[in-house]
Amino acid sequence: MRTYPCNSPQAAARIVALTVLADRDIGKTELDLLDRLAVHEQLGLDRQELHAVLNDLCEDLLSSEQLQWADACPVDDRTLAGLMGDIEDPALRRRLLRLCIEIAEADEQVADGESIVLSAAVEHWGLHHEMLRSPDRDLLARTAT
């Protein structure tokens, strides 16, 4: 598995890429959502760089003994923890969790693998409270101040 500097755009993009791959299908709906949300810009990459990280993750998983397509998630718990450990910045963690939730929900069904990735992010990053936030509640909080 490639290594990226902690909190780098590539490390963040790899979490997004893992979410895209977690249901074992890179769907057009998810790829369109990446573009519509301008995920690459949110992470400080250009579109080609984001797709390169996605491609690199696919290559790493295919060449890795860690890849277990029979399991719900394409990486084991240890690898998943390591990938989550590459993100230490609290604001980046929150942004990634929100993006990954949107990606997982893009096809209106959260697959087991996607759920595992989201749960790992919540657990490793201590973001249990973020799962309770809703866009409407955030909007109400901003307009009330």
Residue, then its C-alpha position, 0 to 999 in steps of 0.5 A: m500500500r502506498t504511503y502518503p504524508c499525514n493529512s495530505p490531500q492524497a491521504a484524504a482522497r484515499i479515504v474517499a476512494l475507499t468509500v467509493l470502492a467499498d461496495r465493490d462497484i465504482g458506479k457512475t452515480e458515485l463518480d458523478l457525485l464526486d464531480r458535482l461536489a467538486v471533491h477534488e477541489q475540497l481536498g486540494l487536488d485537481r480532478q486527475e489527481l483524485h482519479a489517480v488516487l482512486n486508480d492507485l488504491c485499486e492497484d494497491l488492493l489488487s496487488s495486496e494480500q490484504l484484499q478480501w473481496a469475499d469480506a464486506c470491506p476490501v481491506d482488513d481492520r488493521t489496514l483500515a485503521g492505518l488509513m484512518g490514522d493518516i488523517e489527524d486534522p479534526a476539521l479534515r476528519r469532519r469534512l471527510l466523514r461528511l463527504c463519505i456519507e454523501i458518497a455512500e448514500a449516493d445510490e440510496q443504499v449503504a452497502d455493508g462495506e461502505s458502512i464498515v468504512l464509515s463506522a471505522a471513520v467514526e470510531h477512529w476519529g471519535l466523531h460519534h456526534e457527527m453522525l447525529r448532525s443533519p444539514d437542516r440542523d446546521l442551517l438552523a444553527r447558522t441562521a440563528t446566530 
